[in-house]
C-alpha cells in the first residue's frame, strides 16, 4: 500500500474523488486548505490499481504548475487492509521506476568519484589476485546504473534520458580505463594474476551470464525487490573488464587488452538487450497513445541493434578458435 497525495485547486475536488471511486481505492481523505486556494487529498492505494490511479490523475489534472502529485511509501497500515486478490509482490509504477532509475543516468561528481575509487580498488584487487577486493569494487561501482537508465529511457522514448545515459556510461568507462591505464603504467611487475587473465577471455557462457544478470536487474526493479541488485552488480561485472583493459594497455599488452575489451562489450550489449526485453515483457510504456507508439518503435529498434551487435560479438568470440584450426 502507498499514499498518493494530490495538491490541487478546490475546483478539482470532485474530479479527484471521482477517480478514487472509479478505481476503488482503499480509502481517501482531505487535509486542511492552503492559503493559495489549494487543498490536499490523500488516496490510500494498493499495488493492483496504483498505476491506473496515477494515469487518471495526470490525464484529468494535466501538467498545471500548481498541481502536485506525490507517491508516499508506507511501512504499515493498521488495521491490515490488504486484498488477497492483489499480487504478492507490489510492482512500482512507471513514475516510481523513472524516479529511481533516472539517478543512474546523471553524470555528476558523486558518479565520477565512485567510478574513480572503485577502479582503484578493482585494479589493486586484479593485480594482487584478491577476489574479495574485486567483489568489493563491483558492489560500489555505479556503472550498472547508466545501462538500466538507457533501457528504461528507450522503453519510454525519453530522448533526453537516452542521451544522458549514453554520455554517463561512456564517461564512466573511459574514466575507469584511464585510471587503470595509469596504474598499469607505474606498476613495477608484469600483470599476470589469475583474476586479471581470467578477464581477458570470454565465451558464450559469459554472454549468457550477462543476459541473465541484466534480466534479473530489471525484474528486481520492476517487482520492487531491489535488494537483488547487489548480487547483480557482482554478476554483471562491468568494472573489472574495464579496469583490466586499462591495466593491460598500460603495460603495452595489447592482445590481452583486446580480449578484455571484448568481454566488456559483451557484458554491456547483453545487459542492455536483456533489460529492453524485460521492459517489453513487463509492458513499461508511456501514458499517452502517441508516446506509446513512439516508444514501441524505439524499443524494437534498440532490441534489433543490440541483437545485431551481439551477433557480431559472438562471431568475434569464435575467431581465436577458428584461426588455429584453419592454419
C-alpha positions in Angstrom: 0.0 0.0 0.0 1.1 3.6 -0.7 -0.4 7.0 -0.4 -1.0 9.2 -3.5 -1.2 12.8 -2.3 -2.7 15.3 -4.7 -2.4 19.1 -4.0 -4.7 21.0 -6.4 -7.3 23.8 -6.5 -10.7 23.3 -4.9 -12.2 23.0 -8.3 -10.5 19.7 -8.9 -12.0 18.1 -5.7 -14.9 16.2 -7.4 -12.5 15.1 -10.2 -10.0 13.6 -7.8 -12.7 11.9 -5.7 -14.3 10.6 -8.9 -11.0 8.9 -9.9 -10.7 7.4 -6.5 -14.2 5.9 -6.7 -13.7 4.8 -10.2 -10.6 2.8 -9.3 -12.0 1.6 -6.0 -9.1 3.0 -3.8 -8.9 1.6 -0.3 -9.5 4.9 1.4 -9.2 8.7 0.8 -9.3 11.9 2.9 -8.8 15.6 2.6 -6.4 17.8 4.5 -6.6 21.4 5.5 -6.9 24.2 2.8 -3.8 26.1 1.9 -3.7 29.9 1.7 -3.2 29.8 -2.1 -6.6 28.1 -2.6 -5.3 24.6 -3.0 -6.1 21.6 -0.8 -4.5 18.2 -0.2 -6.3 15.0 -0.9 -4.7 11.7 0.1 -5.6 8.3 -1.5 -4.6 5.0 0.1 -4.0 2.8 -3.0 -2.9 -0.8 -3.3 -0.4 -2.1 -5.9 -3.1 -3.5 -8.2 -4.5 -0.2 -9.3 -1.8 2.4 -8.4 -0.7 2.9 -12.0 -4.3 3.4 -13.2 -5.0 6.0 -10.5 -1.8 7.9 -11.4 -2.6 7.8 -15.1 -6.1 9.0 -14.4 -4.9 11.9 -12.2 -2.4 13.0 -14.8 -4.9 12.9 -17.6 -7.5 14.8 -15.7 -5.4 17.4 -14.0 -2.9 17.9 -16.7 0.5 19.4 -16.0 -0.5 22.6 -14.3 2.2 24.3 -12.3 0.0 24.5 -9.2 -0.8 20.8 -9.2 1.4 18.3 -7.3 1.0 14.5 -7.3 3.2 12.6 -4.9 3.6 8.9 -4.2 4.4 8.3 -0.5 5.6 4.9 0.8 4.1 3.3 3.9 5.8 1.0 6.4 2.5 -0.4 7.7 -1.3 0.2 7.7 -3.4 -0.7 10.7 -5.8 -2.4 10.6 -4.5 -4.5 7.7 -6.3 -3.6 4.5 -4.5 -6.0 2.1 -6.6 -7.7 -0.5 -5.9 -11.4 -1.2 -6.6 -10.8 -4.9 -3.7 -8.3 -5.1 -0.3 -9.5 -6.3 2.0 -10.8 -3.6 4.9 -8.6 -4.8 4.0 -5.0 -5.4 5.2 -3.6 -8.7 6.4 0.0 -8.8 4.6 2.4 -11.1 6.1 3.9 -14.2 6.7 7.1 -12.3 8.4 5.4 -9.4 10.7 3.4 -11.7 11.6 6.6 -13.6 12.5 8.5 -10.4 14.5 5.5 -9.0 16.4 4.7 -12.2 16.9 8.3 -13.6 19.6 8.9 -10.9 21.8 6.3 -12.7 21.9 8.5 -15.8 23.3 11.6 -14.1 26.9 12.5 -14.7 27.8 14.3 -11.5 30.7 14.5 -9.1 29.4 11.6 -7.0 29.3 9.3 -10.0 32.8 10.3 -11.1 34.2 9.8 -7.6 32.6 6.4 -7.2 34.0 5.3 -10.6 37.5 6.5 -9.7 37.5 4.9 -6.3 36.0 1.6 -7.4 38.5 1.5 -10.3 41.5 1.9 -7.9 40.1 -0.8 -5.7 39.4 -3.1 -8.6 42.8 -2.6 -10.1 44.6 -3.4 -6.9 42.4 -6.5 -6.5 43.2 -7.6 -10.0 46.9 -7.1 -9.7 47.1 -8.7 -6.3 44.8 -11.6 -7.3 42.5 -10.7 -4.4 38.9 -11.9 -5.1 37.4 -10.2 -2.1 38.7 -6.8 -3.1 37.5 -7.2 -6.6 34.0 -8.1 -5.4 34.0 -5.0 -3.2 34.8 -2.9 -6.2 32.0 -4.4 -8.2 29.5 -3.5 -5.4 30.5 0.2 -5.2 30.9 0.7 -8.9 28.0 2.7 -10.4 28.4 1.5 -14.0 25.2 -0.6 -13.9 23.1 2.5 -13.4 23.5 4.1 -16.8 22.8 0.8 -18.6 19.5 0.3 -16.8 18.7 4.0 -17.3 19.4 3.7 -21.0 17.0 0.7 -21.3 14.2 2.5 -19.4 14.7 5.7 -21.5 14.3 3.6 -24.6 11.1 1.9 -23.3 9.7 5.4 -22.5 11.1 7.1 -25.7 12.8 9.7 -23.5 15.4 11.2 -25.8 17.0 13.4 -23.1 17.5 10.4 -20.8 18.8 8.3 -23.6 21.5 10.9 -24.3 22.4 11.5 -20.7 22.6 7.7 -20.1 24.9 7.1 -23.0 27.1 10.1 -22.0 27.3 8.9 -18.4 28.2 5.3 -19.4 30.8 6.5 -21.9 32.5 8.8 -19.5 32.4 6.2 -16.7 34.0 3.5 -18.9 36.6 6.0 -20.2 37.5 7.2 -16.8 37.8 3.7 -15.4 40.1 2.7 -18.3 42.2 5.8 -18.0 42.8 5.4 -14.2 43.6 1.7 -14.7 46.0 2.7 -17.5 47.9 5.0 -15.2 48.1 2.3 -12.5 49.2 -0.3 -15.1 51.9 2.0 -16.4 53.5 2.6 -13.0 53.0 -0.9 -11.6 56.5 -2.4 -11.1 55.7 -6.0 -12.0 54.1 -7.6 -15.1 50.4 -8.2 -14.5 49.9 -12.0 -14.7 47.5 -12.7 -11.9 44.8 -15.3 -12.4 41.9 -12.8 -11.8 43.4 -10.5 -14.4 44.0 -13.1 -17.0 40.6 -14.7 -16.5 39.0 -11.4 -17.7 40.8 -11.5 -21.0 38.8 -14.4 -22.2 35.1 -14.6 -22.9 32.9 -17.4 -24.2 29.2 -18.0 -24.8 28.8 -18.7 -21.1 29.9 -15.1 -20.3 27.2 -13.8 -22.7 24.6 -16.0 -21.1 25.6 -14.8 -17.7 25.3 -11.2 -18.7 21.9 -11.7 -20.3 20.6 -13.5 -17.2 22.1 -10.8 -14.9 20.6 -8.0 -16.9 17.2 -9.6 -16.9 17.5 -10.1 -13.1 18.3 -6.5 -12.6 15.2 -5.2 -14.3 13.0 -7.8 -12.8 14.3 -6.8 -9.3 13.4 -3.2 -10.0 10.0 -3.8 -11.7 8.9 -6.1 -8.9 10.1 -4.0 -6.1 12.8 -6.4 -4.9 15.7 -4.1 -5.4 17.9 -6.0 -2.8 18.7 -8.4 -5.6 20.7 -5.6 -7.3 23.7 -6.2 -5.1 24.1 -9.7 -6.5 23.5 -8.5 -10.0 26.3 -5.9 -9.6 28.7 -8.6 -8.8 27.5 -11.0 -11.5 27.5 -8.5 -14.4 31.0 -7.2 -13.6 31.3 -4.2 -15.8 34.1 -2.5 -13.9 36.7 -5.3 -13.7 36.9 -5.8 -17.5 37.2 -2.0 -18.0 40.0 -1.9 -15.4 41.6 -4.9 -17.0 41.7 -3.1 -20.4 43.4 -0.1 -18.8 45.9 -2.2 -16.8 47.0 -4.2 -19.8 47.1 -1.2 -22.1 49.3 0.5 -19.5 51.7 -2.5 -19.7 51.5 -2.5 -23.6 49.9 -5.9 -23.6 47.5 -5.1 -26.5 46.5 -8.6 -27.4 45.2 -9.4 -23.9 43.7 -5.9 -23.6 41.7 -6.7 -26.7 40.3 -9.8 -25.1 39.2 -7.8 -22.0 37.6 -5.2 -24.2 35.6 -7.9 -26.0 34.4 -9.2 -22.6 33.4 -5.6 -21.6 31.5 -5.1 -24.9 29.7 -8.5 -24.5 28.6 -7.5 -21.0 27.3 -4.1 -22.0 25.4 -5.4 -25.0 23.9 -8.3 -23.1 22.8 -6.2 -20.2 21.0 -3.7 -22.4 19.4 -6.4 -24.6 18.1 -8.2 -21.6 16.8 -5.0 -20.0 15.0 -4.0 -23.1 13.4 -7.4 -23.5 12.2 -7.4 -19.8 10.7 -3.8 -20.2 8.9 -5.1 -23.3 7.5 -8.1 -21.5 6.6 -6.0 -18.4 4.7 -3.5 -20.7 6.5 -0.5 -19.3 5.2 2.2 -21.6 4.4 6.0 -21.6 1.0 7.1 -20.6 -0.4 8.6 -23.9 -1.1 6.7 -27.1 1.3 8.8 -29.4 4.1 8.3 -26.8 3.3 4.6 -26.6 3.6 4.2 -30.4 6.9 6.2 -30.5 8.3 4.2 -27.6 7.4 0.9 -29.3 9.5 2.0 -32.3 12.3 3.0 -30.1 12.2 -0.3 -28.2 12.1 -2.6 -31.2 14.8 -0.6 -32.9 17.1 -0.9 -29.8 16.4 -4.6 -29.5 17.4 -5.1 -33.1 20.6 -3.1 -32.7 21.6 -4.9 -29.6 20.9 -8.3 -31.3 23.0 -7.3 -34.3 25.9 -6.2 -32.1 25.6 -9.5 -30.1 25.7 -11.5 -33.3 28.9 -9.6 -34.3 30.5 -10.2 -30.9 29.6 -13.9 -31.0 31.3 -14.2 -34.3 34.3 -12.4 -32.8 34.3 -14.9 -29.9 34.9 -17.7 -32.4 37.8 -16.1 -34.3 40.5 -17.2 -31.9 39.4 -20.8 -32.0 38.8 -21.0 -35.8 42.1 -19.5 -36.9 44.4 -22.1 -35.4 42.4 -24.9 -36.9 42.4 -23.3 -40.3 46.2 -22.9 -40.1 
